[in-house]
Amino acid sequence: MLKEMFVHTKAHWGLLLTGALAVLFISFCEFIIPQLTKTVIDDIIPGKKADALLETGGLIVLTALVLGLLHFTSSYVMTVVSQKAVLGLRNKLYTHTLRLDVKFFDRSRTGDLMARLTGDVNQLQELVSAESLSILADFVTFVAICGYLFYVDWQLALLTVATLPFLFISSRFFSLRIKSAYRRVRQISAELNNFLQDTLSGIRMIKSFASEENEEKQFVKLSDRNRIAAVSASRLSALFSPLTDWLNYIGMTLVLLFGAWQTMRGNLTVGEVVAYLAYLRLLQAPIRSFSRLVTKIQQSAAAFERIGDILDTVPEVRDQEGAIVLPSVKGEIVFYDVDFAYDEGQPVLESFFLKLRGNETTALVGSSGSGKSTIADLIARMYDVQRGDIYIDGYPLKAVTQQSLRSQLGIVSQEVILLNGTIRENIAYGQPAASGEQIEAAARAANAHEFITALPQGYDTPIGERGVKLSGGQKQRLSIARAFLKDPRLIILDEATAALDTESEQKIQQALSRLLPGRTCLVIAHRLSTIQNADQIVVLEHGEIVEYGKHDVLLRRNGRYKELYRIQFP
């Protein structure tokens, strides 16, 4: 954890050096003030030196002013460094997360990932702070004061340090328990984030089922678990701090009593005892800082464990060493003896062969779970096959970079993903440099221009989160416009019209008829009326090809395709 934070702070060594020098001078100023106090009590008061009293008082005020400026400098500088360190770590975590494969996101919760990217990263900021850096000054202060105390009275000094072993033992005892407690807090906070993400994104479903009261009860339960975990962790921290103070006060009492006795015997002056007590408080400050730092380190360690889980995750789907950039393709795709399973022991495809001819439309039909969408995901290399190879124009997919493959691929699916932005921004997603004319041309080709211009702000109309202000057909036409603008060589249509009304389907079919010619297209469809003109229809059942051919040929065979056709057209 400390090594990771050092990586993100070492680039700011100038600021770190400034902060370190500030805290060292803080240590020096704190050491001077008790000496000035001793001078006033032992020299100035007995000698009735009024001029020296004013000078010494002014020097104390000036030293305190310098001390305040140094505290400001160290605090400000370390805030800048900590913010930059957190920024670097968050960017690294986000970049790494984006490059993880789909399988990682299949098994991860969105709310949990959000909690790690925000709350857990913010927690690490506590490690790079003025208080953390002050440990350096505290160490110097601790050594200097111990040396001074032993120089003045070694017996008194031994009484002072007698409580230190107990302080370190208690710190060790509490640190492990505090870390475990705060790990539990972070986990439950992530569960709460997951619940919020699920409910807020599914608010329409909740309202349609009138489930507000049930969701409220679940939220209250999760919130209460979060409260219990936080209180439990806080209880440990709250107990640790007063225990430390109690041990410190024991040391102070011993010093006060023994120092007073030494003064009565004439071995110490009153000024020396007062200075000694002042130094003792300074000596206790590092111990208090250390106890607070232990709590922060354990909180941060619990957060870093969750961050490290992601940073240590290696994507299964990644560019192999020496992967080449895929040249402009014609689009012939071949599945050669492919085995694939999402989970071990549950194969979806076994010894699978399939050929999609370039510049032609191939349709996949079959029952739910037959492997249609899996084939589309494998072409886009969202997953890697366990055995066999998939070739595109003779290139194995694993031998080309993912970016060069997907840049030539357009996907229009039943579930349209839109951003919480304007229509213009959504059409231009993936092509941010597109001109207004190009965006409008894509919208016209997708039969979307008419409904866009009818909106209050036209192409600059905000569409709401996930396009909630648009109908299903309008969302789908924006998705097709996005594909037009990208101008891909390969098109995958995954149930693109399955959930639309007849009028919307007709408009989308018209748009697709302009998009598909001259490209390789894979169509996944339940509605057989949409694929009758496909160059090749492949019928799948349980991950196997049971029939293939053109629409008319398959109807004459009286096989599985005809059964599906009769179900839809009795």
LUMGU-843659 format. One line per field, with one value per residue (C-alpha): residue number from 1; residue in one letter; z, x, y. Coordinates in steps of 0.05 Angstrom, whole numbers, padded with zeros to 5 digits. Layout:
nr	c(NUM; ...)
rest	c(a; ...)
zz	c(Z; ...)
xx	c(X; ...)
yy	c(Y; ...)
// end
This chain:
nr	c(1; 2; 3; 4; 5; 6; 7; 8; 9; 10; 11; 12; 13; 14; 15; 16; 17; 18; 19; 20; 21; 22; 23; 24; 25; 26; 27; 28; 29; 30; 31; 32; 33; 34; 35; 36; 37; 38; 39; 40; 41; 42; 43; 44; 45; 46; 47; 48; 49; 50; 51; 52; 53; 54; 55; 56; 57; 58; 59; 60; 61; 62; 63; 64; 65; 66; 67; 68; 69; 70; 71; 72; 73; 74; 75; 76; 77; 78; 79; 80; 81; 82; 83; 84; 85; 86; 87; 88; 89; 90; 91; 92; 93; 94; 95; 96; 97; 98; 99; 100; 101; 102; 103; 104; 105; 106; 107; 108; 109; 110; 111; 112; 113; 114; 115; 116; 117; 118; 119; 120; 121; 122; 123; 124; 125; 126; 127; 128; 129; 130; 131; 132; 133; 134; 135; 136; 137; 138; 139; 140; 141; 142; 143; 144; 145; 146; 147; 148; 149; 150; 151; 152; 153; 154; 155; 156; 157; 158; 159; 160; 161; 162; 163; 164; 165; 166; 167; 168; 169; 170; 171; 172; 173; 174; 175; 176; 177; 178; 179; 180; 181; 182; 183; 184; 185; 186; 187; 188; 189; 190; 191; 192; 193; 194; 195; 196; 197; 198; 199; 200; 201; 202; 203; 204; 205; 206; 207; 208; 209; 210; 211; 212; 213; 214; 215; 216; 217; 218; 219; 220; 221; 222; 223; 224; 225; 226; 227; 228; 229; 230; 231; 232; 233; 234; 235; 236; 237; 238; 239; 240; 241; 242; 243; 244; 245; 246; 247; 248; 249; 250; 251; 252; 253; 254; 255; 256; 257; 258; 259; 260; 261; 262; 263; 264; 265; 266; 267; 268; 269; 270; 271; 272; 273; 274; 275; 276; 277; 278; 279; 280; 281; 282; 283; 284; 285; 286; 287; 288; 289; 290; 291; 292; 293; 294; 295; 296; 297; 298; 299; 300; 301; 302; 303; 304; 305; 306; 307; 308; 309; 310; 311; 312; 313; 314; 315; 316; 317; 318; 319; 320; 321; 322; 323; 324; 325; 326; 327; 328; 329; 330; 331; 332; 333; 334; 335; 336; 337; 338; 339; 340; 341; 342; 343; 344; 345; 346; 347; 348; 349; 350; 351; 352; 353; 354; 355; 356; 357; 358; 359; 360; 361; 362; 363; 364; 365; 366; 367; 368; 369; 370; 371; 372; 373; 374; 375; 376; 377; 378; 379; 380; 381; 382; 383; 384; 385; 386; 387; 388; 389; 390; 391; 392; 393; 394; 395; 396; 397; 398; 399; 400; 401; 402; 403; 404; 405; 406; 407; 408; 409; 410; 411; 412; 413; 414; 415; 416; 417; 418; 419; 420; 421; 422; 423; 424; 425; 426; 427; 428; 429; 430; 431; 432; 433; 434; 435; 436; 437; 438; 439; 440; 441; 442; 443; 444; 445; 446; 447; 448; 449; 450; 451; 452; 453; 454; 455; 456; 457; 458; 459; 460; 461; 462; 463; 464; 465; 466; 467; 468; 469; 470; 471; 472; 473; 474; 475; 476; 477; 478; 479; 480; 481; 482; 483; 484; 485; 486; 487; 488; 489; 490; 491; 492; 493; 494; 495; 496; 497; 498; 499; 500; 501; 502; 503; 504; 505; 506; 507; 508; 509; 510; 511; 512; 513; 514; 515; 516; 517; 518; 519; 520; 521; 522; 523; 524; 525; 526; 527; 528; 529; 530; 531; 532; 533; 534; 535; 536; 537; 538; 539; 540; 541; 542; 543; 544; 545; 546; 547; 548; 549; 550; 551; 552; 553; 554; 555; 556; 557; 558; 559; 560; 561; 562; 563; 564; 565; 566; 567; 568; 569; 570)
rest	c(m; l; k; e; m; f; v; h; t; k; a; h; w; g; l; l; l; t; g; a; l; a; v; l; f; i; s; f; c; e; f; i; i; p; q; l; t; k; t; v; i; d; d; i; i; p; g; k; k; a; d; a; l; l; e; t; g; g; l; i; v; l; t; a; l; v; l; g; l; l; h; f; t; s; s; y; v; m; t; v; v; s; q; k; a; v; l; g; l; r; n; k; l; y; t; h; t; l; r; l; d; v; k; f; f; d; r; s; r; t; g; d; l; m; a; r; l; t; g; d; v; n; q; l; q; e; l; v; s; a; e; s; l; s; i; l; a; d; f; v; t; f; v; a; i; c; g; y; l; f; y; v; d; w; q; l; a; l; l; t; v; a; t; l; p; f; l; f; i; s; s; r; f; f; s; l; r; i; k; s; a; y; r; r; v; r; q; i; s; a; e; l; n; n; f; l; q; d; t; l; s; g; i; r; m; i; k; s; f; a; s; e; e; n; e; e; k; q; f; v; k; l; s; d; r; n; r; i; a; a; v; s; a; s; r; l; s; a; l; f; s; p; l; t; d; w; l; n; y; i; g; m; t; l; v; l; l; f; g; a; w; q; t; m; r; g; n; l; t; v; g; e; v; v; a; y; l; a; y; l; r; l; l; q; a; p; i; r; s; f; s; r; l; v; t; k; i; q; q; s; a; a; a; f; e; r; i; g; d; i; l; d; t; v; p; e; v; r; d; q; e; g; a; i; v; l; p; s; v; k; g; e; i; v; f; y; d; v; d; f; a; y; d; e; g; q; p; v; l; e; s; f; f; l; k; l; r; g; n; e; t; t; a; l; v; g; s; s; g; s; g; k; s; t; i; a; d; l; i; a; r; m; y; d; v; q; r; g; d; i; y; i; d; g; y; p; l; k; a; v; t; q; q; s; l; r; s; q; l; g; i; v; s; q; e; v; i; l; l; n; g; t; i; r; e; n; i; a; y; g; q; p; a; a; s; g; e; q; i; e; a; a; a; r; a; a; n; a; h; e; f; i; t; a; l; p; q; g; y; d; t; p; i; g; e; r; g; v; k; l; s; g; g; q; k; q; r; l; s; i; a; r; a; f; l; k; d; p; r; l; i; i; l; d; e; a; t; a; a; l; d; t; e; s; e; q; k; i; q; q; a; l; s; r; l; l; p; g; r; t; c; l; v; i; a; h; r; l; s; t; i; q; n; a; d; q; i; v; v; l; e; h; g; e; i; v; e; y; g; k; h; d; v; l; l; r; r; n; g; r; y; k; e; l; y; r; i; q; f; p)
zz	c(00000; 00020; -00041; -00087; -00056; -00061; -00136; -00143; -00098; -00119; -00181; -00133; -00095; -00094; -00057; -00011; 00006; 00022; 00067; 00101; 00114; 00142; 00192; 00213; 00228; 00266; 00309; 00320; 00340; 00388; 00421; 00431; 00466; 00530; 00534; 00531; 00585; 00629; 00619; 00641; 00705; 00726; 00702; 00685; 00743; 00798; 00766; 00755; 00684; 00654; 00587; 00578; 00596; 00539; 00491; 00511; 00506; 00436; 00416; 00440; 00400; 00338; 00345; 00352; 00288; 00250; 00277; 00250; 00182; 00180; 00199; 00142; 00093; 00111; 00111; 00044; 00009; 00032; 00011; -00059; -00060; -00032; -00083; -00140; -00112; -00106; -00176; -00203; -00167; -00186; -00259; -00257; -00226; -00276; -00336; -00311; -00298; -00368; -00397; -00359; -00399; -00401; -00357; -00300; -00305; -00309; -00239; -00210; -00182; -00210; -00142; -00113; -00169; -00159; -00085; -00099; -00150; -00103; -00029; -00024; -00064; -00023; 00040; 00017; 00015; 00090; 00081; 00045; 00091; 00134; 00195; 00164; 00143; 00213; 00236; 00209; 00254; 00311; 00305; 00306; 00364; 00401; 00394; 00411; 00473; 00498; 00492; 00529; 00584; 00597; 00598; 00651; 00696; 00674; 00730; 00709; 00637; 00654; 00688; 00625; 00577; 00624; 00594; 00521; 00518; 00541; 00487; 00432; 00457; 00459; 00389; 00362; 00396; 00369; 00299; 00274; 00303; 00274; 00205; 00207; 00231; 00177; 00124; 00145; 00140; 00068; 00048; 00075; 00044; -00023; -00013; 00002; -00062; -00101; -00073; -00090; -00161; -00172; -00144; -00175; -00244; -00237; -00210; -00264; -00248; -00174; -00185; -00234; -00181; -00125; -00088; -00055; 00015; 00005; -00023; 00034; 00085; 00051; 00049; 00123; 00139; 00098; 00128; 00198; 00182; 00158; 00222; 00266; 00229; 00232; 00307; 00320; 00284; 00317; 00386; 00376; 00354; 00410; 00461; 00433; 00439; 00513; 00532; 00500; 00537; 00603; 00595; 00578; 00640; 00683; 00655; 00667; 00739; 00753; 00724; 00762; 00829; 00820; 00790; 00849; 00897; 00861; 00863; 00938; 00946; 00905; 00847; 00796; 00788; 00780; 00709; 00692; 00719; 00679; 00617; 00631; 00634; 00570; 00536; 00563; 00529; 00465; 00475; 00482; 00418; 00372; 00411; 00402; 00328; 00322; 00353; 00304; 00246; 00265; 00258; 00191; 00165; 00183; 00150; 00088; 00088; 00087; 00029; -00008; -00004; -00044; -00094; -00100; -00117; -00181; -00197; -00189; -00236; -00303; -00361; -00394; -00460; -00477; -00536; -00541; -00549; -00621; -00639; -00706; -00729; -00770; -00840; -00873; -00879; -00929; -00873; -00881; -00812; -00797; -00732; -00735; -00685; -00629; -00557; -00511; -00441; -00395; -00336; -00333; -00345; -00379; -00453; -00499; -00563; -00576; -00638; -00672; -00745; -00780; -00840; -00851; -00923; -00936; -00960; -00945; -00892; -00847; -00800; -00736; -00711; -00657; -00588; -00530; -00503; -00568; -00572; -00620; -00577; -00555; -00628; -00635; -00571; -00594; -00661; -00622; -00577; -00514; -00493; -00517; -00539; -00497; -00559; -00633; -00670; -00701; -00765; -00799; -00870; -00850; -00788; -00721; -00676; -00620; -00667; -00679; -00631; -00600; -00619; -00693; -00694; -00659; -00698; -00759; -00723; -00712; -00663; -00661; -00605; -00573; -00511; -00536; -00492; -00494; -00454; -00410; -00461; -00525; -00587; -00624; -00572; -00574; -00650; -00651; -00595; -00620; -00674; -00633; -00690; -00736; -00767; -00760; -00833; -00822; -00760; -00797; -00857; -00811; -00777; -00844; -00867; -00802; -00811; -00748; -00775; -00777; -00704; -00682; -00716; -00685; -00615; -00580; -00587; -00646; -00645; -00581; -00542; -00478; -00477; -00403; -00368; -00415; -00464; -00419; -00458; -00523; -00547; -00562; -00637; -00631; -00588; -00639; -00697; -00659; -00650; -00724; -00739; -00694; -00736; -00801; -00776; -00756; -00825; -00802; -00848; -00802; -00774; -00718; -00709; -00644; -00638; -00664; -00676; -00627; -00579; -00628; -00657; -00730; -00753; -00717; -00744; -00815; -00808; -00779; -00833; -00885; -00850; -00846; -00920; -00933; -00881; -00898; -00972; -00984; -00913; -00876; -00831; -00776; -00757; -00694; -00698; -00668; -00719; -00781; -00824; -00816; -00845; -00904; -00952; -00917; -00960; -00909; -00851; -00797; -00749; -00680; -00624; -00561; -00592; -00655; -00727; -00746; -00812; -00858; -00925; -00956; -00931; -00987; -00985; -00910; -00915; -00965; -00918; -00865; -00810; -00748; -00787; -00815; -00744; -00720; -00781; -00769; -00696; -00720; -00782; -00767)
xx	c(00000; 00054; 00095; 00035; 00024; 00098; 00095; 00042; 00077; 00150; 00139; 00123; 00188; 00196; 00131; 00146; 00214; 00181; 00131; 00186; 00228; 00167; 00153; 00226; 00226; 00161; 00198; 00254; 00205; 00168; 00234; 00252; 00189; 00197; 00270; 00245; 00194; 00249; 00291; 00233; 00221; 00293; 00329; 00284; 00235; 00287; 00331; 00271; 00296; 00236; 00269; 00290; 00219; 00190; 00243; 00231; 00156; 00163; 00208; 00156; 00102; 00146; 00164; 00090; 00075; 00130; 00102; 00032; 00061; 00099; 00037; -00001; 00054; 00059; -00016; -00027; 00032; 00012; -00061; -00036; 00008; -00047; -00097; -00049; -00032; -00105; -00118; -00062; -00086; -00159; -00140; -00097; -00153; -00205; -00160; -00145; -00219; -00238; -00188; -00214; -00255; -00330; -00325; -00299; -00360; -00406; -00385; -00378; -00430; -00433; -00444; -00384; -00338; -00363; -00348; -00277; -00265; -00291; -00295; -00238; -00190; -00209; -00193; -00121; -00114; -00106; -00040; -00010; -00027; 00008; -00008; 00025; 00086; 00089; 00112; 00180; 00180; 00152; 00209; 00261; 00225; 00221; 00296; 00316; 00271; 00292; 00365; 00351; 00311; 00366; 00416; 00376; 00357; 00365; 00321; 00264; 00275; 00269; 00202; 00179; 00195; 00170; 00100; 00124; 00126; 00053; 00034; 00066; 00035; -00034; -00023; -00006; -00067; -00116; -00087; -00105; -00175; -00186; -00165; -00214; -00270; -00259; -00254; -00324; -00347; -00320; -00354; -00422; -00415; -00404; -00467; -00506; -00479; -00499; -00569; -00575; -00550; -00600; -00660; -00647; -00633; -00695; -00742; -00794; -00800; -00805; -00861; -00897; -00899; -00914; -00853; -00830; -00846; -00809; -00747; -00750; -00748; -00688; -00652; -00666; -00636; -00574; -00566; -00572; -00519; -00475; -00488; -00472; -00407; -00387; -00403; -00364; -00303; -00310; -00315; -00246; -00217; -00252; -00225; -00154; -00147; -00166; -00125; -00065; -00081; -00089; -00020; 00008; -00023; 00007; 00075; 00061; 00040; 00103; 00145; 00108; 00114; 00187; 00205; 00173; 00211; 00276; 00261; 00248; 00316; 00348; 00369; 00323; 00298; 00224; 00238; 00270; 00209; 00161; 00204; 00208; 00132; 00126; 00175; 00137; 00073; 00113; 00139; 00068; 00045; 00083; 00052; -00018; -00003; 00022; -00042; -00085; -00040; -00049; -00124; -00117; -00068; -00115; -00174; -00132; -00106; -00177; -00193; -00129; -00143; -00207; -00170; -00114; -00163; -00179; -00108; -00084; -00138; -00109; -00160; -00169; -00182; -00122; -00076; -00023; 00050; 00063; -00011; -00019; -00066; -00122; -00122; -00186; -00227; -00273; -00308; -00303; -00309; -00295; -00306; -00259; -00270; -00289; -00304; -00332; -00363; -00379; -00370; -00326; -00365; -00423; -00405; -00444; -00407; -00369; -00329; -00366; -00356; -00387; -00370; -00397; -00383; -00356; -00405; -00464; -00518; -00519; -00578; -00577; -00643; -00661; -00689; -00667; -00600; -00580; -00516; -00535; -00513; -00452; -00429; -00437; -00397; -00341; -00336; -00329; -00279; -00316; -00294; -00240; -00254; -00225; -00206; -00203; -00197; -00239; -00211; -00228; -00202; -00152; -00126; -00138; -00176; -00125; -00069; -00099; -00108; -00177; -00180; -00166; -00219; -00274; -00260; -00286; -00346; -00414; -00465; -00539; -00573; -00641; -00615; -00593; -00542; -00547; -00510; -00541; -00526; -00553; -00575; -00516; -00467; -00499; -00497; -00424; -00403; -00340; -00332; -00325; -00292; -00352; -00380; -00452; -00465; -00439; -00482; -00544; -00529; -00524; -00590; -00625; -00599; -00626; -00695; -00682; -00675; -00750; -00765; -00700; -00718; -00788; -00757; -00752; -00677; -00666; -00599; -00580; -00640; -00618; -00645; -00641; -00606; -00604; -00650; -00712; -00744; -00744; -00787; -00758; -00760; -00727; -00671; -00659; -00656; -00603; -00564; -00567; -00547; -00486; -00469; -00478; -00430; -00378; -00384; -00361; -00343; -00377; -00447; -00480; -00555; -00574; -00650; -00650; -00725; -00751; -00785; -00812; -00881; -00895; -00887; -00820; -00796; -00813; -00774; -00714; -00717; -00715; -00654; -00620; -00632; -00588; -00536; -00523; -00505; -00431; -00418; -00413; -00473; -00493; -00567; -00594; -00670; -00732; -00777; -00767; -00801; -00739; -00689; -00724; -00678; -00614; -00560; -00553; -00597; -00564; -00610; -00579; -00602; -00561; -00498; -00501; -00520; -00580; -00596; -00571; -00590; -00636; -00707; -00743; -00696; -00704; -00780; -00780; -00739; -00793; -00740; -00731; -00734; -00802; -00826; -00804; -00836; -00903; -00903; -00898; -00941; -00993)
yy	c(00000; 00050; 00031; 00044; 00113; 00128; 00114; 00168; 00219; 00213; 00256; 00313; 00309; 00384; 00394; 00335; 00366; 00432; 00397; 00357; 00419; 00454; 00399; 00396; 00471; 00459; 00410; 00461; 00516; 00471; 00454; 00528; 00552; 00510; 00535; 00607; 00591; 00562; 00626; 00669; 00629; 00615; 00678; 00736; 00733; 00724; 00779; 00825; 00838; 00875; 00890; 00818; 00797; 00838; 00813; 00741; 00750; 00780; 00722; 00672; 00708; 00710; 00637; 00620; 00661; 00624; 00559; 00577; 00594; 00529; 00489; 00525; 00510; 00436; 00427; 00463; 00429; 00360; 00372; 00388; 00326; 00281; 00305; 00292; 00224; 00205; 00232; 00188; 00126; 00137; 00147; 00084; 00044; 00070; 00058; -00013; -00026; -00004; -00053; -00113; -00163; -00172; -00234; -00190; -00145; -00206; -00225; -00154; -00107; -00036; -00005; -00041; -00018; 00054; 00049; 00026; 00081; 00136; 00122; 00071; 00115; 00176; 00138; 00130; 00206; 00202; 00168; 00228; 00285; 00337; 00294; 00233; 00274; 00303; 00234; 00255; 00317; 00277; 00227; 00283; 00316; 00250; 00236; 00308; 00312; 00243; 00264; 00329; 00295; 00244; 00301; 00339; 00281; 00209; 00182; 00228; 00208; 00134; 00148; 00185; 00128; 00074; 00077; 00073; -00004; -00006; 00045; 00003; -00062; -00030; -00001; -00070; -00100; -00050; -00041; -00110; -00106; -00036; -00059; -00118; -00073; -00021; -00075; -00096; -00023; -00017; -00082; -00062; 00007; -00027; -00069; -00006; 00026; -00036; -00032; 00042; 00031; -00026; 00011; 00079; 00050; 00005; 00058; 00048; -00026; -00011; 00038; -00007; -00062; -00012; -00040; 00025; 00001; -00065; -00030; 00019; -00038; -00069; -00002; 00009; -00061; -00047; 00022; -00007; -00059; -00003; 00036; -00024; -00037; 00036; 00041; -00023; 00004; 00072; 00038; 00008; 00075; 00112; 00063; 00065; 00141; 00149; 00088; 00123; 00188; 00150; 00119; 00188; 00219; 00164; 00183; 00257; 00244; 00205; 00261; 00315; 00280; 00259; 00327; 00364; 00320; 00334; 00409; 00406; 00372; 00427; 00381; 00417; 00487; 00505; 00528; 00461; 00423; 00468; 00459; 00385; 00380; 00420; 00373; 00315; 00340; 00349; 00278; 00253; 00289; 00240; 00182; 00211; 00224; 00153; 00125; 00167; 00146; 00072; 00080; 00116; 00064; 00008; 00044; 00056; -00015; -00041; 00005; -00012; -00087; -00074; -00030; -00081; -00136; -00098; -00076; -00148; -00174; -00195; -00195; -00262; -00228; -00185; -00170; -00223; -00203; -00184; -00175; -00141; -00086; -00117; -00087; -00065; -00129; -00160; -00195; -00270; -00301; -00375; -00413; -00473; -00530; -00481; -00500; -00447; -00445; -00387; -00434; -00495; -00559; -00524; -00520; -00473; -00492; -00557; -00573; -00516; -00498; -00439; -00395; -00324; -00305; -00235; -00181; -00226; -00229; -00290; -00299; -00341; -00369; -00419; -00427; -00384; -00409; -00442; -00400; -00343; -00284; -00323; -00327; -00252; -00240; -00286; -00249; -00183; -00219; -00202; -00272; -00319; -00391; -00448; -00489; -00478; -00412; -00358; -00327; -00262; -00258; -00312; -00276; -00310; -00262; -00274; -00251; -00181; -00123; -00115; -00042; -00055; -00110; -00071; -00008; -00045; -00074; -00043; -00073; -00056; -00094; -00098; -00064; 00004; 00039; 00115; 00168; 00221; 00275; 00305; 00268; 00296; 00269; 00200; 00194; 00217; 00170; 00135; 00188; 00252; 00290; 00280; 00344; 00367; 00349; 00278; 00269; 00294; 00249; 00188; 00207; 00215; 00147; 00117; 00149; 00189; 00260; 00273; 00258; 00293; 00359; 00355; 00357; 00426; 00432; 00386; 00352; 00388; 00358; 00323; 00252; 00238; 00180; 00119; 00156; 00154; 00212; 00172; 00114; 00046; 00057; 00125; 00097; 00041; 00090; 00131; 00067; 00053; 00126; 00114; 00052; 00092; 00145; 00093; 00060; -00009; -00067; -00117; -00109; -00149; -00141; -00175; -00176; -00105; -00101; -00154; -00105; -00055; -00041; -00054; 00018; 00027; -00040; -00019; 00046; 00009; -00044; 00012; 00042; -00026; -00038; 00022; 00003; -00070; -00074; -00084; -00106; -00172; -00177; -00225; -00221; -00253; -00255; -00286; -00253; -00295; -00242; -00198; -00249; -00280; -00244; -00265; -00298; -00353; -00375; -00418; -00456; -00470; -00516; -00529; -00499; -00542; -00525; -00567; -00533; -00479; -00450; -00398; -00385; -00421; -00481; -00489; -00486; -00543; -00587; -00592; -00587; -00544; -00478; -00495; -00512; -00443; -00412; -00446; -00423; -00350; -00358; -00411)
// end
